[in-house]
Amino acid sequence: MFHIALHFLVPAIIAGAFFKKRLKHAWLIMMTTMLVDLDHLLANPVYDPHRCSIGFHPLHHPVLFTLYIGLCFVPKTRLIGLGLTVHMCLDAVDCELGSDLLSVMI
């Protein structure tokens, strides 16, 4: 649940810090990038708490990170790029913490 909350909170913090004049717009655009998780529907099972999204789901492939980061530097796609980059970073952190937690539990 904390991981999912971060997907809402971190973009809100970024929008508040860097896009104050259009905070709501910036946050909503970054929230639409959550649609990247639709690629989870291709997996069986759709949700596995022990599976790392990075490298498993097609839109979570590390090669695409370059594209997502690149979008951050184009003014018209900056918010989309930020949303996708933040999303992937949070998922990567979750993978690291999840694998560490799992190894401690075993």
C-alpha positions in Angstrom: 0.0 0.0 0.0 2.9 2.4 0.8 4.3 1.8 -2.7 1.0 2.7 -4.3 0.6 5.8 -2.1 4.1 7.0 -3.3 2.9 6.8 -6.9 0.4 9.5 -6.0 2.4 11.5 -3.4 5.8 11.9 -5.3 4.2 13.4 -8.4 2.2 15.7 -6.1 5.4 16.9 -4.4 7.1 17.4 -7.8 4.1 19.3 -9.1 4.0 21.5 -6.0 7.7 22.2 -6.1 8.2 22.8 -9.8 4.8 23.6 -11.3 3.0 25.7 -8.7 1.1 27.8 -11.3 -0.4 24.7 -12.9 -0.1 22.3 -10.0 -3.4 20.4 -10.7 -2.7 20.1 -14.4 0.9 18.9 -13.8 -0.2 16.3 -11.2 -3.1 15.0 -13.4 -0.7 14.6 -16.4 1.8 12.7 -14.2 -1.1 10.6 -12.9 -2.1 9.6 -16.4 1.3 8.0 -16.8 0.0 5.3 -14.3 -1.6 3.8 -17.4 1.9 2.3 -18.0 0.8 -0.3 -15.5 -1.8 -1.6 -18.0 1.1 -3.9 -19.2 0.5 -5.8 -16.0 -2.6 -7.2 -17.6 -0.4 -9.2 -19.9 1.1 -11.2 -17.0 -0.3 -14.4 -15.5 -1.1 -13.9 -12.6 -1.8 -10.2 -13.2 -0.5 -9.3 -9.7 2.3 -11.1 -7.9 3.6 -9.3 -4.8 7.0 -11.0 -5.2 7.5 -10.2 -8.9 9.7 -7.2 -9.9 8.0 -5.1 -12.6 11.3 -3.8 -13.9 12.3 -6.0 -16.8 9.3 -8.2 -16.6 6.5 -6.1 -18.0 7.0 -4.7 -21.6 6.6 -1.0 -20.7 8.8 -1.5 -17.6 11.8 -2.5 -19.7 15.1 -0.8 -18.7 15.8 0.2 -22.4 12.6 2.3 -22.3 13.9 4.3 -19.3 16.1 6.1 -21.8 13.1 7.2 -23.7 11.2 8.2 -20.6 14.1 10.3 -19.3 14.5 11.8 -22.8 10.8 12.9 -22.7 11.7 15.0 -19.6 13.9 17.3 -21.8 11.2 18.1 -24.4 9.0 20.9 -23.1 5.7 19.4 -24.6 6.4 16.0 -23.1 8.2 17.0 -19.9 5.3 16.1 -17.5 4.8 12.7 -19.2 8.5 12.0 -19.0 8.6 13.0 -15.4 5.6 10.9 -14.5 7.0 7.8 -16.3 10.5 8.3 -14.9 9.2 8.7 -11.3 7.0 5.7 -11.8 9.9 3.5 -12.9 12.2 4.8 -10.2 9.6 4.0 -7.5 9.1 0.5 -9.1 12.8 -0.1 -9.1 13.1 0.9 -5.4 10.2 -1.4 -4.7 12.0 -4.2 -6.4 15.1 -3.6 -4.4 13.3 -3.4 -1.1 11.0 -6.3 -1.9 13.9 -8.6 -2.7 15.7 -7.5 0.4 12.6 -8.0 2.6 12.0 -11.4 0.9 15.6 -12.6 1.6 15.3 -11.6 5.2 12.0 -13.4 5.6 13.4 -16.7 4.2 
